[in-house]
Every structure is written in C-alpha cells, then in structure tokens.
Amino acid sequence: MELGLTFPLQRFLHQKPPPYGSETDRRFCWDLHVIELRGRKCLLAVHCHSRYTFVRFDVPGLLWASLPELFCAGLADSLAAAGFSPEQIAAYLKAAGSTHFTRTHGRREVAFLNRAWEDVLALDTCLDAASAAQPMLDWAVNAHPSRCVGFEGLAPAAGRIGASLIFK
C-alpha cells in the first residue's frame, strides 16, 4: 500500500521527498497530511480512489515516528466505526500489502485531499477532544457529497469506500 506524504508532512517529519509511487490501482493508495485542529497536530488520511477520509487527533510526537502503524491503526478504527467487520479490514490490509512512503498521488488527488481538509475544518464541532479516533468527525466528513478520482459525480465517500476496497 502506498502512503503519499504531502510536502508539509515531509517537512514536519524531517524527511527527504520519497520516490514517486508506482501503484496503478488507486484503491491501494492513500495520501497523508499533517493538520492542526484545536491547536493539536493531527493526521489526515484520504483514500485516493474514493476520497474516504479519517482523522487521528492529537498525535503524540513519538507516534509520528511509526507513521505506518499510526495510519493502519487509524484506518482500522475508522473502517470499524463505519461498519466494516474485522475480517473485511484484515482482508483489505492483506490485499494492499506492506506500506511504503511515496510522494502524493497527483494534483487531482491532492485537490480532493484539500477539499477533505476544508470539510474537516467546517465540521470541527464533531471533534471529540478526548479521543485519538474520531468516528463522528469521520462519519460527518464522509457523509458529505464530494467528488473523487475513482467515481463520477457527487456522492458521499461513505458509500463509495465499500466498492473501492478489495475484501478478498
């Protein structure tokens, strides 16, 4: 699975730019960004194919060093809260393979990431400051009609994520 790092996230992690991705199937690609909510550093992850979005709130400094694990834990929590079974989540993670960092996955994907970020900021009232996982915020953002690379027209990402993930 490719995890595309935005330039601000690369700078935040003090990393050199990773290589460009080679995965042609965007269902196995996510773009990651560092954002600030209520004065706290947070991980914003956006699925390149469906624009499904999740947030990890108030990520402690040491967890940024284990970004693949932070991402996978956040993804599992978000998908579970969205109604996917542990078996479905494990099947997707297995089909996606090991994680590796790349640059972000293209201008359109980054544009959709920026729109997701705007939605997160607009729906800040759904944030639970007592929890790293943000099921209500994730639900609200993913229920909002949006555009994405993998599907035509406006639709909620919550409805597109199941068709995007491979559960075999």
Disulfide bonds with the S-S distance in Angstrom:
none
